[in-house]
């Protein structure tokens, strides 16, 4: 079922972000990250790194997913974004 898969995928991403947000290395909640930086870190923090890499093939795919899940993610995390001088989106996440 496609809807169940999407919910599973969202839960997987939310779980990964929560792990990352709650680690001491990432407590600087004022820092903005590129999708590439997030992809690299989250692929390491995920409970299932191989599945993370399979699901979000690269930083571009992850960035698109974050953009489409903003509302869902903001219900469980403080999320913000801005654009850098090149027009690339930078993301900031913190615990609610």
N, C-alpha and C positions, 0 to 999 in steps of 0.2 A: 504494500500500500504506500503510495507516493507521499501522502500527508504524514503518515507515521514515520517514514524515513526522514522527512524534513524536520519533524519534531525531535527525532533522535539526533540528527545532525546538529540542530540548535543546542540541545542539551549537552552534547559533546563539546561544542565550542564554548558554551557558557562555563562548563566545568573546567575546561583548560584555562580560560581567562581568570576565573576565580582563584585557581591554584596560583597562577602567575601574580595576580594582584596581591595575594596574601603572603607572598614571600618577602623576606627582608631586603633582597636586592632590588626590588621594584617598588619600594615604599615611597619613592619620590613621585607623589601623585600629581605634581605640577609639570612633569616632563611629558612632552608629546613625542610619539614614535611614528616612524614610517611603517607602512605595511610590511616592508622587507625586514625591518628590525623585529616587528611583532611576529612575523612568520618564523624567523629563526629562533626566537626565544620560545614561542609557544610550541614549536615542534619538539623542543627539549622538555618543556614542562608538562606536556600532555601525558595522560595516563597510558595512552596508546600512540606513541610517536609515529609508528608505521601507518596507522590509520589516519592520523592527522595529515601526513604528507600525501597520502592517497586521496583524501577528501579535498584538501586545499593544496593543489598541485604547486602553486607558487604564490608570491606576494600579491600579484595582480588578482588572482582568484580569491585570495583572502580579503583583500581590500574591497572587492565587489560584494562579498558576503557580509562584511561588516557594515557596508553602506545599506544593504537591503535588510539587515537585522537590527538596525539602530534602535527602533522602537522596542523590540523584544529585549535587547541587551540593556536598554536604559531602565527597564523595569526591575532589574536585579543588580545593576552596577551603575556607578556614576560614569558617564561616557561623554566625551566632548571631542570635537575635531576642529581643525583650522587648516588653512592652506599655506604652504610654504611659498617662497618666492618663485618657484617653478610651476606653481599651481597644483602640486601634489598634496593629497590629503594627509594630514598628520593626526594621529589619534592619541587620546589620553583616557586612561581608565583608572578608577579608584573604587574601593568598596563603598557600598551605599551607607 
